[in-house]
Amino acid sequence: MVEWSIFNEIFAVAFNMLYFIVIVGTIMIVILDNRNPVKTMAWVLVLFFLPVVGLALYFFFGRSTRKEKLIGKKGFTRLIKRPMAEYQAQKAFRCPDDQHQLMRFFQKVNNALPFDGNAVGIFTDGCSMLYSLMRDIARAKHHIHLQFYIFEDDPVGRLLCDLLMDKARQGVEVRLLYDDVGCWKVPHAFFDEIRGAGIEVRSFLKVRFPLFTSKVNYRNHRKIVVIDGRVAYTGGMNIALRYTKGVSWGIWRDTHIRIEGKAVYGLQTAFLTDWYVVDRTLITSSRYFPEIERCGNTLMQIVTSDPVGEWRDIMQGLLIAISSSRKYFYIQTPYLLPTEPILMALKTAALAGVDIRIMIPFRTDTRITHLGSLSYLEEMMHAGIKIYLYQKGFLHSKLMVSDDTLSTVGSTNMDFRSFEHNFEVNAFMYDSALASALKGIFLRDQKDAILLQEKTWMNRPWRQKAQESIVRLLAPLL
């Protein structure tokens, strides 16, 4: 009995020492990673006060992949050979003077080639987008590439899949890429049925027990469709019934765009890069990058961002755009958890007299994220930023427009997750007519929103303030 007691004590001491070393070691790894100090402190606090939970959270959500690469330089050069040739053969285009810096930045750090002569159609509801998408898919002759964060097994998902399976039987190449976490609740049989019709289906960064890894934190949030290399779609809409039917408290308000023109090359490149990541097949044939004539007047760049690589491309581009704005900068986002640089840029622009307006939903689908969003409103209003709460339903739109010259639509939310952890894609458009159209959409939505008053907001219950402040501590981790 005495020997057994001594053994237990030795074991307990050894376990505690090992446990202490693991916790301290993990904290040192976080500190030495030289991340944003706010994010570093959040992880240190979680690891210190909730060590067991903190270790699990850090393992799944905290590790950085910034030094890794998605695709080798040689492979990427082969992939963009045709787009690069078309770009170099392009006649000089005219970019608004105050947007040259932004365009050069995206071209340098993101390889986002600017193409002129594009036609852009705008959708603000799921029904019209789905109708247009299915009509274009029905006309496909060679290939259809689809990529969505969510692809549900519901009436909308089934309707689209029936059409895709018909096209596959007709000999059209169909590739579908969905996010594994975004489609966790979708039965495997649904995708197996699609595969049975000859469609190539892949999940992005598959996550399964017991092989649960930090891949759960790096999700592909992009929404891309490319048809015959000539027509493409991107924006905020996934494939699910709620995007057309709405939610219990109102409509589902979103923004999506249809693109014709050489900017389609950018979305095709983004899709084929992600396909290479999951399938290890590099598709570079010129058939996927056909010659395209001028279709409209919009100059645009397709910009991607991801948790891999040295820069946070879209976030840094938005910093340039906000700082360059002179008259106004309007934002629609379902989640408002801005990084410190974005928050400071918005407040600085507002203090300098720029009309900064941010529209978020009055009611959202994620309570904890919404509480975090609300914690930023008081300081924003104090700096002169106008905050609008959309009341007609759920605002899922990711739309920004500035000075009647610049606009962007895509998958990127104004939050830490989109800026630092997700794979995202946005179309940045340098066209006054398109900017005016998107500004008009914002102003129409403004009629269905309430303008928040700083004095009224400051008088909200202290319990709500406390909840918001607590959640805000975890904002970098949400």
Disulfide bonds with the S-S distance in Angstrom:
none
